[in-house]
């Protein structure tokens, strides 16, 4: 059985925004994230994220599982669906307020 795809995420320290790893830097939208199909590459990215912690760019980086559906990334766990959308108390705030956000996450 193959391992599921993974994405590396963290919170940006200056504003708390959820960010995702992409080739050595951080992006704000899940669909821009680098997807790791290989556990070794995912672990290497997580280790590389240690520098961003030391440089006080992000906090709490970790890997989470995603699946590809209809040309989009979907988090496997509800926690990551919520983090990708933004605050749950007001839909006019956060990423879900953007016209580009896919509400079917």
Secondary structure per residue as TSV (DSSP state, phi and psi in degrees):
chain	resnum	aa	ss	phi	psi
A	1	X	-	360.0	130.8
A	2	X	-	-81.6	153.4
A	3	X	-	-75.9	147.7
A	4	X	-	-71.1	157.4
A	5	X	E	-64.6	151.3
A	6	X	E	-133.7	155.6
A	7	X	E	-129.1	145.8
A	8	X	E	-97.3	129.6
A	9	X	E	-130.4	164.0
A	10	X	E	-163.1	-179.6
A	11	X	E	-113.1	132.2
A	12	X	E	-70.3	131.8
A	13	X	T	-69.4	-37.1
A	14	X	T	-69.4	-26.5
A	15	X	T	-140.2	1.3
A	16	X	-	79.0	0.4
A	17	X	-	-60.4	139.1
A	18	X	E	-71.1	129.6
A	19	X	E	-129.8	161.6
A	20	X	E	-130.2	146.3
A	21	X	E	-75.2	135.5
A	22	X	E	-146.3	103.5
A	23	X	T	49.5	47.5
A	24	X	T	91.7	2.0
A	25	X	E	-135.2	-175.2
A	26	X	E	-120.4	136.1
A	27	X	E	-122.2	159.6
A	28	X	S	-91.9	-14.6
A	29	X	S	-117.4	134.2
A	30	X	G	-54.5	-40.6
A	31	X	G	-65.2	-14.8
A	32	X	G	-91.9	-9.8
A	33	X	S	-67.7	152.0
A	34	X	-	-76.5	131.1
A	35	X	-	-103.3	129.3
A	36	X	B	-104.1	117.8
A	37	X	-	-93.8	-15.7
A	38	X	S	-108.4	121.9
A	39	X	H	-59.5	-34.0
A	40	X	H	-65.9	-43.6
A	41	X	H	-66.2	-38.2
A	42	X	H	-63.7	-44.3
A	43	X	H	-64.5	-38.5
A	44	X	H	-64.6	-40.5
A	45	X	H	-65.0	-41.7
A	46	X	H	-61.5	-40.6
A	47	X	H	-66.4	-40.7
A	48	X	H	-64.3	-29.1
A	49	X	T	-66.7	-16.5
A	50	X	H	-56.6	-34.7
A	51	X	H	-63.5	-38.6
A	52	X	H	-65.6	-30.1
A	53	X	H	-68.7	-48.9
A	54	X	H	-60.7	-35.8
A	55	X	T	-83.0	2.5
A	56	X	T	58.9	42.9
A	57	X	S	-96.4	-43.9
A	58	X	E	-133.6	164.7
A	59	X	E	-130.4	153.3
A	60	X	E	54.6	53.1
A	61	X	E	-71.2	142.7
A	62	X	E	-158.6	162.9
A	63	X	E	-96.1	145.6
A	64	X	E	-140.3	158.4
A	65	X	E	-83.8	141.5
A	66	X	E	-132.6	161.5
A	67	X	E	-131.6	154.3
A	68	X	E	-97.3	124.7
A	69	X	E	-135.4	127.1
A	70	X	T	43.8	54.2
A	71	X	T	64.8	23.8
A	72	X	E	-138.3	157.3
A	73	X	E	-91.2	138.4
A	74	X	E	-128.9	124.3
A	75	X	E	-63.7	144.4
A	76	X	S	-76.9	-38.8
A	77	X	S	-97.0	145.3
A	78	X	H	-58.8	-37.1
A	79	X	H	-54.1	-43.5
A	80	X	H	-74.7	-29.3
A	81	X	H	-61.4	-45.8
A	82	X	H	-65.4	-44.6
A	83	X	H	-62.1	-36.6
A	84	X	H	-68.9	-29.5
A	85	X	H	-85.4	-32.9
A	86	X	-	107.9	-165.1
A	87	X	-	-56.6	141.6
A	88	X	S	-91.2	-9.4
A	89	X	S	-85.4	-23.7
A	90	X	-	-142.4	108.8
A	91	X	T	-68.4	-7.7
A	92	X	T	-87.0	1.2
A	93	X	S	-117.1	163.1
A	94	X	S	74.4	-168.4
A	95	X	G	-67.1	-29.2
A	96	X	G	-68.7	-14.4
A	97	X	G	-79.5	-13.8
A	98	X	S	-74.8	139.0
A	99	X	T	-61.9	-25.3
A	100	X	T	-80.3	-10.9
A	101	X	-	-74.5	134.5
A	102	X	-	-89.9	108.2
A	103	X	T	-67.7	-9.4
A	104	X	T	-83.7	3.6
A	105	X	-	-51.1	360.0
